[in-house]
Amino acid sequence: MMLWAAKDTGRVEAVVGPNKLYDHSFRTLQGNEWLSDEVIDAYVHYILEKQQKPIHQMCAVVATSLFTGKFRTLMKMKFPVVEKWACPVNVGAHWILVVVDIPLKKIILMDPFGNEASYERRILRNWRNFMKQRGDDESRATWTVATLQHNKQRDGSSCGVFILKLPPSPAATDLPPPLERYFFRPKRLANKGASVVRDVIPWTRETPD
């Protein structure tokens, strides 16, 4: 793509829903780069809009602050009253996916490396503390953490692609059904940028010069 060859200028190249994609955003889709938060947010928005399911997207910056224990900065934010949240979380040069199901009092956690157990206590503790700080009665409920079977990341940079391609189980979480073309295939890893671009670009609108 021409954007990959050009110098970064900070120009907004496209918009997916409320998410702006800059020239440097597209650069993270090439080679062994980690996907940027704006690419993650744009793709999650695309999936949820495509499936038309009542799941609220929590942007990567907010989700990361919440589930890494930095939620005090979020106390003044207004959150919509919804039953399910899709939350991409960056835990330090690595992306994981957290799905919160309010009615079931369940947190679905998926780590591309398959090391969910190393995050479970931290994710649950920070979620409960966040609700407690906000005075939410749900903080006193019994919450559980679960995970789903999924393919595992085999390199050091494709975690972002994995959380976008992980196939959630509608029986367990009532998330969008796993369409075949959303599934990640290890053999497609080399074309990760092309895969995400091909899916997202039709949903973008160009910005004026």
C-alpha positions in Angstrom: 0.0 0.0 0.0 1.1 3.6 -0.7 0.5 4.5 2.9 3.2 2.0 4.1 5.8 3.7 1.8 4.9 7.3 2.7 6.3 9.2 5.7 4.1 9.6 8.8 2.4 13.0 8.9 -0.4 12.4 11.5 -3.0 12.8 8.8 -6.4 11.2 9.3 -6.8 8.8 6.3 -10.1 7.2 7.2 -12.9 6.9 9.8 -14.6 3.8 10.9 -17.6 4.8 13.0 -16.2 7.1 15.8 -12.7 5.8 15.2 -10.1 7.8 13.3 -7.4 5.9 11.4 -4.2 7.9 10.8 -1.4 7.2 8.2 0.7 5.7 11.0 -2.2 3.5 12.0 -2.0 1.7 8.7 1.7 1.3 9.1 1.1 -1.0 12.1 -0.5 -3.5 9.7 2.7 -4.4 7.9 5.5 -6.8 8.8 5.9 -7.7 12.4 4.4 -4.5 13.8 1.9 -4.6 16.8 -1.5 -3.4 15.9 -2.2 0.1 17.2 -5.2 0.8 19.5 -7.0 2.8 16.8 -6.8 -0.2 14.4 -8.1 -2.5 17.1 -11.0 -0.1 17.9 -11.9 0.3 14.3 -12.0 -3.4 13.7 -14.0 -4.2 16.8 -16.5 -1.5 15.8 -16.7 -3.1 12.3 -17.4 -6.6 13.7 -20.1 -5.4 16.2 -21.8 -3.2 13.6 -21.7 -6.0 11.0 -23.3 -8.5 13.4 -25.8 -6.0 14.9 -25.6 -7.5 18.4 -26.3 -5.5 21.6 -22.7 -5.5 22.8 -21.0 -2.3 23.8 -17.5 -1.6 22.7 -15.1 -0.2 25.3 -12.2 1.5 23.5 -8.8 0.1 24.0 -7.4 3.0 25.9 -10.3 3.0 28.4 -10.3 -0.8 28.7 -6.6 -0.9 29.3 -6.8 1.7 32.0 -9.7 -0.2 33.7 -8.3 -3.7 33.6 -4.7 -2.6 34.5 -5.9 -0.9 37.7 -5.7 2.7 36.5 -9.4 3.2 36.7 -9.4 6.3 38.9 -8.9 8.4 35.8 -12.2 6.9 34.6 -14.4 7.8 37.5 -15.9 10.9 35.9 -16.7 9.1 32.7 -20.3 8.2 31.9 -20.7 4.6 30.8 -23.9 3.4 29.0 -26.1 0.9 30.8 -25.5 -2.3 28.7 -25.4 -6.0 29.4 -22.2 -6.9 27.6 -18.8 -5.2 26.9 -16.1 -6.1 24.4 -12.8 -4.8 25.8 -9.4 -5.1 24.1 -6.7 -4.7 26.7 -3.0 -4.0 26.3 -1.0 -5.5 29.2 2.4 -4.2 28.0 3.3 -4.9 24.4 0.6 -7.6 24.3 -3.1 -7.6 23.6 -5.7 -9.7 25.3 -9.5 -9.7 24.9 -11.9 -9.3 27.8 -15.6 -9.7 27.5 -17.9 -8.7 30.4 -21.3 -10.3 30.7 -23.2 -8.3 33.3 -26.4 -10.5 33.6 -24.3 -13.7 34.0 -21.7 -12.0 36.3 -19.0 -13.5 34.0 -15.8 -12.3 32.5 -14.6 -14.1 29.4 -10.8 -13.7 29.1 -8.8 -14.7 26.1 -5.0 -14.5 25.8 -3.6 -15.2 22.4 -0.7 -17.1 24.0 -3.2 -19.2 26.0 -1.9 -18.0 29.4 -5.2 -16.8 30.7 -4.5 -18.1 34.2 -1.8 -15.5 34.7 -4.3 -12.6 34.2 -7.5 -14.0 35.8 -7.0 -12.7 39.3 -5.8 -9.2 38.2 -8.6 -8.8 35.7 -11.3 -9.8 38.2 -9.8 -7.7 41.0 -9.6 -4.6 38.9 -13.1 -5.0 37.5 -14.6 -5.4 41.0 -12.6 -2.5 42.4 -13.8 -0.4 39.4 -17.4 -1.1 40.1 -16.9 -0.6 43.9 -15.3 2.8 43.3 -18.4 3.8 41.2 -20.8 2.6 43.9 -22.1 -0.2 41.7 -24.0 -2.9 43.6 -22.7 -5.4 41.1 -19.4 -5.2 42.9 -20.7 -7.3 45.7 -22.0 -10.1 43.4 -20.1 -13.3 42.8 -18.2 -12.9 39.6 -16.5 -15.7 37.7 -13.8 -15.7 35.0 -13.8 -18.2 32.1 -12.0 -18.7 28.9 -12.8 -20.4 25.6 -10.8 -22.7 23.5 -8.9 -20.9 20.7 -5.9 -21.1 18.4 -2.7 -19.9 20.0 -0.3 -17.2 18.9 3.1 -18.6 17.7 5.1 -15.4 17.1 5.8 -12.3 19.1 3.7 -9.7 17.3 0.4 -11.0 16.2 -1.5 -10.7 19.5 -3.6 -7.8 18.0 -4.7 -9.9 15.1 -5.5 -12.8 17.3 -7.9 -10.9 19.6 -9.7 -9.6 16.5 -9.9 -13.1 15.0 -10.6 -15.1 18.1 -13.9 -17.0 17.6 -16.2 -16.4 20.6 -18.8 -19.1 21.4 -22.3 -17.7 21.2 -23.5 -20.4 23.5 -21.2 -19.1 26.2 -21.3 -15.4 25.8 -24.0 -14.6 23.2 -21.4 -12.7 21.2 -21.6 -12.4 17.4 -21.5 -15.9 15.9 -18.1 -17.0 14.6 -18.2 -16.5 10.9 -15.7 -18.5 9.0 -14.0 -15.5 7.4 -13.4 -13.9 10.9 -11.5 -16.9 12.1 -7.8 -16.6 12.3 -5.7 -19.2 10.3 -2.0 -19.5 11.2 -1.1 -19.8 7.6 -2.6 -16.3 7.0 -0.3 -14.7 9.6 2.1 -13.4 6.9 -0.9 -11.6 5.4 -2.3 -10.2 8.6 -2.3 -6.6 7.4 -4.0 -7.4 4.1 -6.7 -9.4 6.1 -7.5 -6.6 8.4 -7.4 -4.0 5.7 -9.7 -6.0 3.4 -12.3 -6.3 6.2 -12.2 -2.8 7.5 -11.7 -0.6 4.4 -15.2 -1.1 3.0 -16.5 0.3 6.3 -14.4 3.5 6.3 -15.2 6.9 4.9 -12.5 9.1 3.6 -11.7 12.4 5.3 -11.5 15.6 3.2 -8.1 17.0 2.3 
